[in-house]
Amino acid sequence: MATINDIAKLANVSKSTVSRVINNYPDVNEKTKQKIIKIMQENNYWPNTMARSLSTNKSYTIGMFVPTNLNNFFFREVIQGIEYTLGKHGYDLLYFTHQKTMRFYMDTGIKFNFVEKSSDKNVDGIIMLGFNMKNIARFNNLIKSKIPTVFIDVKLTGERASYIISDNEKGAIKAVEYLISLGHQKIGLLLGPEEVKPTQDRLSGCKKVFEKYGLQVKTDWLYHTEYTLEDGYKSMKEILTMTDRPTAIFGEDMMVIGAIRAARDAGLSVPEDISFVGFDNIELSYHYNLTSVNQDQYKMGEEASELLMKIINEEEFNPIVLPVNFVERTSCRYLKN
C-alpha cells in the first residue's frame, strides 16, 4: 500500500507539499496539485481520516440541516452537487436532522440549538438547506458561534457565515416580460410560502413588471402554497371556477405542473386555452414541454460547498448570486388582441 512518502517520491516533491494538497491549502501551484492528485488516484492512495483529523484538528465532516422533504426535485439536484464537491475535498456529509425531528422542536416550542448539535458531532462546517425567513433570529447564535456556515436561499452573513441564492427577481422579470410580449395581461401567480426568500424576490420581480406595463397583481390570482403538485392542482381548480380568470400562469415548476394537470383534467388544452411558465426547470419540466426559468440546482450545490471550503480555510469569501436563464418550450402561445 502506498504511503505519503511514496506519493512525494513519485511526484518529485516534498512530503509537506503532498500534505498541503491533501489538506487543501491554497498555496500549492495548481499544476503541481493536479499532478499529485493524479498520482494519488493512480496508486489508490488517500490518507487515513483519523490521522488527518489528529494532525489538522479537523473532522473532515460537514453537517447539513434540512427541515423539509428531500423528495423535492430541486433539493435532490442541490444535494448531489454538495455531495460530489465535498467528496472532492475529502469531506463526508452528515445529515443532522429530518423533517419530523425539526417539526417536533417547532411544534413544542423547544429551542432548537444548531450550535450544540454541530459541536456535539464536531463538524468542520455546516450547510443550511430548505429554511425560510420566518423567525430568523433563531440563527443568531449560529452566526455568532463562528462555525463556518453557508445558507442556501437565506440571505444571512457573519464573520464566518455567508449565503448562496439564485437571481430570483431577474428570473421572474424575464418570465413575466415574456408572457406580456405574447399579449398576456391577465397573469396568475403560483408562488411558494410568503416567508421564503426566493418567493419574496420572485414576487418583487413580478410586481416591477406589472407596474411597468400598468398592470396590477390581482389578489384572486395570487397563490402562496407549498412546492407540491397537489397544491398546484388545487389552486388551479379554484382558478378554473372563476368567471374572470387569467390567460397565463407563472410560478414554481412543481405547482405549475400540478396546475397543468388540473387544466387538462378540466378539458382545457395547453397552450391553446391557457399558457404556463415555470421557475426552476426541474427534470419534469422537459416532459411537460414547460417553458421555465432555469436555475442550476447542481451548480448551486457545488458553489455552496466551495464557498464553505473558503470559509473553513480562512480565505476571502463573499455571498454568491447565481445567474438564471430562460428555457423556451411550447407551453405558451401568442394571444391575439
Secondary structure, 3 states (H helix, E strand, C coil): CCCHHHHHHHHCCCHHHHHHHHCCCCCCCHHHHHHHHHHHHHCCCCCCHHHHHHHHCCCCEEEEECCCCCCCHHHHHHHHHHHHHHHHCCCEEEECCCHHHHHHHHHHCCCCCHHHHHHHCCCCEEEEECCCCCCHHHHHHHHHCCCCEEEECCCCCECCEEEEEECHHHHHHHHHHHHHHCCCCCEEEEECCCCCHHHHHHHHHHHHHHHHCCCCCCHHHEEECCCCHHHHHHHHHHHHCCCCCCCEEEECHHHHHHHHHHHHHCCCCCCCCCEEEEEECCHHHHHCCCEEEECCHHHHHHHHHHHHHHHHCCCCCCCEEECCEEECCCCCCCCCC
